[in-house]
Amino acid sequence: MDNPDNYIVNIFKNEIQIKRIRKELKQLEVLDSKEFKINLKQLSNNLQIIVEMQPVVPLNQGKPIKFCLYLDNKFPFVFPRVHLLSHLTKPTFADGRDYIEDVLHQQWSPSILLNEIIQKFPKFLDQVRHYKDDRDHLLSLGKYNLDQEYEGSLGLEDVEYFQCKEILSGRSYQKILQLSNSYILILEYQNKVLILQSFQPTKDLVKVEKIENSAQLTWRSDDNFRLQTVTPSNIDQFMDSILLYKTGASGKKIQEEEVTLQKFENFQIQKLLDSVSYYEKNLEQELNPQTLNSLMDSYQQAIEYFSAVSDEDFKEYVMRLQNLLGREDVQKILSNKL
């Protein structure tokens, strides 16, 4: 870990803060360095503690997983925040949400130390792995803090930013849109501070239409629909990006595959993913031909669906099917059928 005093004196001014931070960062040195690799980074006047962990199968495609423990310069008088920087699932977790309460399973209090938070990261990843195919649950975790300062330089892997003008009641307002396949955020600078104004799940975006140099977004909320008009600095790049985050395909590719998509218009993908999880768990308990065939069929359906909607998740199910077929015990069952 870097020399912490260089960061402490630059960020924290109150003597109570300095003593607390020095003690807390010293305690991080006793963490298992093989399990938690700690680095410090100063962001504006705040401290970012980067925690790198070993890969967790099947998350992050075998790459190290990075958390950020974000300390405001008012810490410990304000709560720390926990962000994920790495790509883990789809929809993504690396979108700026704060997962402190999901990690702790309670509200933070000043009596909870930083090393206690970090040591709970592995259990949080177990939870993510357990629900990796439940999209609604993945979106329910974490929270955004509306009308508060938003850190736009965390190093999130799965987001993209666009300078835009939002048209409201005929007037134009300068905004920043953060795009991801989980949430779309509206940000605005106020007195040189980036403030989160609103956010909405990307799945609620039902239509994107290019009108000259603007984009008209149609949002669904319960049974109501809301129109939003934005004028990005690069409309073509914006359209490609927002459609990519929404569907996994560019605008051109969407038009080419409209017929294929209609085939899956009413397809219940969550029901299929639930079946995949069910058969995988059953197969762990008992390997038999019936469960094996059901699981392979479910994998094939998932591959077909995600390929049709140009969703990169199809690669995940191709890999699962390949791994399954590569098992010796599975090969024995399949050879007995021949």
Rosetta blueprint (number, residue, H / E / L):
1 M L
2 D L
3 N L
4 P H
5 D H
6 N H
7 Y H
8 I H
9 V H
10 N H
11 I H
12 F L
13 K L
14 N L
15 E H
16 I H
17 Q H
18 I H
19 K H
20 R H
21 I H
22 R H
23 K H
24 E H
25 L H
26 K H
27 Q H
28 L H
29 E L
30 V L
31 L L
32 D L
33 S L
34 K L
35 E L
36 F L
37 K E
38 I E
39 N E
40 L E
41 K E
42 Q E
43 L E
44 S L
45 N L
46 N E
47 L E
48 Q E
49 I E
50 I E
51 V E
52 E E
53 M E
54 Q L
55 P L
56 V L
57 V L
58 P L
59 L L
60 N H
61 Q H
62 G H
63 K L
64 P L
65 I E
66 K E
67 F E
68 C E
69 L E
70 Y E
71 L E
72 D L
73 N L
74 K L
75 F L
76 P L
77 F L
78 V L
79 F L
80 P L
81 R E
82 V E
83 H E
84 L E
85 L L
86 S L
87 H L
88 L L
89 T L
90 K L
91 P L
92 T L
93 F L
94 A L
95 D L
96 G L
97 R L
98 D E
99 Y L
100 I H
101 E H
102 D H
103 V H
104 L H
105 H L
106 Q L
107 Q L
108 W L
109 S L
110 P L
111 S L
112 I L
113 L L
114 L H
115 N H
116 E H
117 I H
118 I H
119 Q H
120 K L
121 F H
122 P H
123 K H
124 F H
125 L H
126 D H
127 Q H
128 V H
129 R H
130 H H
131 Y L
132 K L
133 D L
134 D L
135 R H
136 D H
137 H H
138 L H
139 L H
140 S H
141 L L
142 G L
143 K E
144 Y L
145 N L
146 L L
147 D L
148 Q L
149 E E
150 Y L
151 E L
152 G L
153 S L
154 L L
155 G L
156 L L
157 E L
158 D L
159 V L
160 E E
161 Y E
162 F E
163 Q E
164 C E
165 K E
166 E E
167 I E
168 L E
169 S L
170 G L
171 R E
172 S E
173 Y E
174 Q E
175 K E
176 I E
177 L E
178 Q E
179 L E
180 S L
181 N L
182 S L
183 Y E
184 I E
185 L E
186 I E
187 L E
188 E E
189 Y E
190 Q E
191 N L
192 K L
193 V E
194 L E
195 I E
196 L E
197 Q E
198 S E
199 F E
200 Q E
201 P E
202 T H
203 K H
204 D H
205 L E
206 V E
207 K E
208 V E
209 E E
210 K E
211 I E
212 E L
213 N L
214 S E
215 A E
216 Q E
217 L E
218 T E
219 W E
220 R E
221 S E
222 D L
223 D L
224 N E
225 F E
226 R E
227 L E
228 Q E
229 T E
230 V E
231 T E
232 P E
233 S L
234 N L
235 I H
236 D H
237 Q H
238 F H
239 M H
240 D H
241 S H
242 I H
243 L H
244 L H
245 Y H
246 K H
247 T H
248 G L
249 A L
250 S L
251 G H
252 K H
253 K H
254 I H
255 Q H
256 E H
257 E L
258 E H
259 V H
260 T H
261 L H
262 Q H
263 K H
264 F L
265 E L
266 N L
267 F L
268 Q L
269 I H
270 Q H
271 K H
272 L H
273 L H
274 D H
275 S H
276 V H
277 S H
278 Y H
279 Y H
280 E H
281 K H
282 N H
283 L H
284 E H
285 Q H
286 E L
287 L L
288 N L
289 P H
290 Q H
291 T H
292 L H
293 N H
294 S H
295 L H
296 M H
297 D H
298 S H
299 Y H
300 Q H
301 Q H
302 A H
303 I H
304 E H
305 Y H
306 F H
307 S H
308 A H
309 V L
310 S L
311 D L
312 E L
313 D H
314 F H
315 K H
316 E H
317 Y H
318 V H
319 M H
320 R H
321 L H
322 Q H
323 N H
324 L H
325 L H
326 G L
327 R L
328 E H
329 D H
330 V H
331 Q H
332 K H
333 I H
334 L H
335 S H
336 N H
337 K H
338 L L
